[in-house]
């Protein structure tokens, strides 16, 4: 509670962080299908990221086990387990598309929730609390999509390599699993960070929305 310059008392509600988490989960359940679309975009981008890095590592191990002449491939970079510049460019572009998709989805969420935001601010919610809500929602979507995408990418590349190298893919498992797990961990963190970055602009816009203006919007 704060005292104004002319003696009036203005109160604002500062809810605990755990309450912001609860409201974020509730909002995701209410808008489940919209959340799934955003999550799917992150899932695909992270799956591609993990598949490329894991595939290069698995190929490197297969080259060491079999020799480069035994590895059947038409791409020299893949033959030696390196990631080509073209693959790096495709990874970067896919992640940029993820961020743009998240930003677009969160902007639509802000537009749909003008009245909800206005009500919270009229009841005394701080701008910081509104920002937390949107960043948490996006972060949860990013983490869920990244975790699933990491497993999808790894399983997909394993199946593709199983076709090329047979059971040697499993025999060489101990040699590449630690590095692949590292890639998957990086991918999970990256997915969550990208989701938060994509939601930062819409979250700031939501926090700056005047309560009276939000309440007058026809949705």
C-alpha positions as a printed Julia matrix, in Angstrom:
219×3 Matrix{Float64}:
   0.0     0.0     0.0
   1.4     3.39   -0.99
   0.45    6.98   -0.08
  -0.01    9.43   -2.98
   1.25   13.02   -3.12
  -2.18   14.49   -2.22
  -2.82   12.14    0.66
  -4.91    9.58   -1.24
  -4.14    5.96   -0.62
  -3.48    3.72   -3.59
  -3.24   -0.02   -3.05
  -1.81   -2.62   -5.35
  -1.83   -6.38   -4.98
   1.47   -8.2    -5.17
   0.58  -11.87   -5.49
   3.17  -14.56   -4.75
   5.08  -16.21   -7.57
   3.35  -19.53   -6.87
   0.01  -17.87   -7.61
   1.32  -16.65  -10.95
   2.32  -20.23  -11.77
  -1.14  -21.52  -10.82
  -2.92  -18.93  -12.96
  -0.58  -19.65  -15.87
  -1.37  -23.37  -15.78
  -5.07  -22.59  -15.53
  -4.87  -20.31  -18.56
  -3.02  -22.99  -20.55
  -5.76  -25.51  -19.74
  -8.47  -23.1   -20.83
  -6.68  -22.35  -24.1
  -5.39  -25.88  -24.58
  -5.61  -26.12  -28.38
  -4.05  -22.68  -28.92
  -1.26  -23.74  -26.59
  -0.8   -26.99  -28.5
  -0.28  -25.09  -31.76
   2.47  -22.97  -30.19
   4.01  -26.0   -28.52
   4.01  -27.92  -31.81
   6.03  -25.17  -33.5
   8.68  -25.37  -30.78
   8.58  -29.18  -30.89
   9.38  -29.31  -34.61
  12.18  -26.76  -34.41
  13.86  -28.48  -31.46
  13.36  -31.93  -33.02
  15.25  -30.78  -36.11
  17.97  -29.22  -33.94
  18.51  -32.43  -31.95
  18.25  -34.67  -35.02
  20.99  -32.79  -36.88
  23.42  -32.63  -33.95
  22.74  -36.19  -32.79
  22.97  -37.49  -36.34
  26.4   -35.92  -36.8
  27.62  -37.43  -33.54
  26.27  -40.9   -34.34
  27.85  -40.75  -37.79
  31.19  -39.76  -36.27
  31.08  -42.81  -34.01
  30.09  -45.07  -36.92
  33.03  -43.75  -38.94
  35.38  -44.59  -36.06
  33.92  -48.08  -35.7
  33.62  -49.0   -39.38
  35.98  -46.67  -41.19
  34.91  -43.87  -43.52
  34.73  -46.18  -46.55
  32.05  -48.33  -44.88
  29.7   -45.43  -44.2
  27.33  -45.07  -47.15
  26.51  -41.42  -47.75
  26.73  -38.85  -50.53
  27.64  -35.87  -48.33
  31.28  -35.48  -47.3
  30.48  -33.44  -44.18
  28.08  -36.08  -42.88
  30.6   -38.76  -43.78
  33.03  -37.39  -41.23
  30.38  -36.47  -38.67
  30.6   -32.72  -39.22
  27.65  -30.32  -39.45
  27.55  -28.49  -42.76
  26.98  -24.75  -43.1
  23.69  -25.5   -44.85
  22.48  -27.53  -41.87
  23.47  -24.77  -39.45
  21.56  -22.27  -41.58
  18.48  -24.53  -41.58
  18.68  -24.91  -37.79
  18.91  -21.15  -37.29
  16.01  -20.48  -39.64
  13.81  -23.09  -37.98
  14.46  -21.57  -34.55
  13.74  -18.06  -35.86
  10.43  -19.33  -37.24
   9.68  -20.76  -33.78
  10.26  -17.38  -32.12
   8.09  -15.57  -34.68
   5.32  -18.12  -34.22
   5.44  -17.74  -30.44
   5.34  -13.95  -30.67
   2.35  -14.1   -33.02
   0.5   -16.54  -30.78
   1.13  -14.46  -27.66
   0.03  -11.26  -29.41
  -3.26  -12.97  -30.26
  -3.54  -14.14  -26.65
  -3.09  -10.56  -25.42
  -5.8    -9.33  -27.81
  -8.22  -12.03  -26.67
  -7.59  -11.29  -23.01
  -7.94   -7.5   -22.92
 -10.85   -7.68  -20.48
  -9.1   -10.22  -18.28
  -5.97   -8.07  -18.12
  -8.03   -4.96  -17.44
  -9.91   -6.7   -14.63
  -6.68   -7.86  -12.98
  -5.18   -4.37  -13.17
  -8.38   -2.76  -11.86
  -8.17   -5.13   -8.9
  -4.64   -3.91   -8.24
  -2.39   -6.37  -10.08
   1.09   -4.97  -10.7
   2.53   -4.68  -14.19
   5.23   -7.1   -13.07
   2.58   -9.71  -12.26
   0.99   -9.42  -15.71
   4.4    -9.83  -17.37
   5.1   -12.88  -15.19
   1.85  -14.51  -16.28
   2.6   -14.29  -19.98
   6.27  -15.21  -19.65
   5.43  -18.22  -17.49
   2.77  -19.41  -19.93
   5.19  -19.16  -22.82
   8.04  -20.69  -20.83
   5.94  -23.73  -19.91
   4.93  -24.2   -23.54
   8.53  -23.84  -24.64
   9.82  -26.35  -22.08
   7.11  -28.91  -22.87
   7.62  -28.56  -26.62
  11.41  -28.72  -26.27
  11.42  -31.84  -24.1
   9.07  -33.72  -26.43
  10.89  -32.37  -29.5
  14.26  -33.5   -28.16
  13.03  -37.08  -27.76
  11.26  -37.0   -31.14
  14.43  -35.75  -32.84
  16.63  -38.37  -31.18
  14.27  -41.27  -31.89
  13.84  -40.15  -35.52
  17.58  -39.97  -36.19
  18.1   -43.31  -34.45
  15.58  -44.95  -36.79
  17.2   -43.36  -39.84
  20.67  -44.48  -38.76
  19.38  -47.94  -37.93
  18.41  -48.26  -41.57
  21.91  -47.24  -42.73
  24.17  -48.83  -40.12
  22.09  -51.66  -38.67
  22.78  -52.92  -35.16
  26.08  -51.03  -35.02
  23.98  -48.02  -33.97
  23.16  -49.81  -30.7
  26.64  -51.28  -30.25
  28.12  -47.78  -30.42
  25.49  -46.38  -28.05
  27.84  -45.87  -25.05
  30.23  -43.86  -27.22
  27.75  -41.17  -28.23
  24.95  -41.18  -25.65
  26.55  -38.68  -23.26
  27.1   -36.11  -25.98
  23.6   -36.69  -27.34
  22.12  -36.19  -23.85
  24.09  -32.93  -23.64
  22.56  -31.82  -26.94
  19.09  -32.72  -25.67
  19.65  -30.75  -22.46
  20.84  -27.72  -24.43
  17.81  -28.06  -26.71
  15.39  -28.07  -23.74
  16.93  -24.9   -22.3
  17.05  -23.31  -25.75
  13.37  -24.06  -26.41
  12.3   -22.46  -23.14
  14.54  -19.41  -23.65
  13.28  -18.87  -27.21
   9.69  -19.12  -26.01
  10.31  -16.47  -23.33
  12.07  -14.21  -25.86
   9.14  -14.55  -28.26
   6.66  -13.67  -25.51
   8.62  -10.71  -24.1
   7.14   -8.1   -26.47
   3.5    -9.21  -26.09
   3.93   -9.49  -22.31
   5.25   -5.92  -22.11
   2.35   -4.71  -24.23
  -0.12   -6.46  -21.93
   1.48   -4.92  -18.82
   1.34   -1.38  -20.28
  -2.33   -1.65  -21.23
  -4.4     0.98  -19.31
  -7.09   -0.81  -17.24
  -9.94    1.49  -18.32
  -9.06    1.08  -21.99
  -8.87   -2.7   -21.66
 -12.27   -2.86  -20.03
 -13.87   -0.87  -22.88
 -12.57   -3.2   -25.63
 -15.23   -5.25  -27.38
 -13.92   -8.79  -27.81
